[in-house]
Amino acid sequence: MCIIQYYFNQLEIQMNYQEALAEKQESEKEMAGGQPPLKIIIVPELTEDMKRFMESYNEDLYTDDLCKLYSSNDEYTVLITAD
């Protein structure tokens, strides 16, 4: 799996969960149709938290709120994954 960090307005920003969820949903709308298959996921913003999250990541079991279990600062970012 290839992971591409998503940048909001050309700058990486920290978001709370509700902001990250809204950004994910908007990105899904923008990427619909004509795009290669991509998966957009919400992950913890801090590198160590993100590493722990990705080590246990399972695409079949993923839910948006799963990231909350791994974030130590309640800040998130949106990732775009491609096979």
Salt bridges, closest charged atoms under 4 A:
GLU28 OE2 - LYS24 NZ 3.16
GLU48 OE2 - LYS51 NZ 3.57
ASP49 OD1 - ARG52 NH2 3.55
ASP64 OD1 - LYS24 NZ 3.05
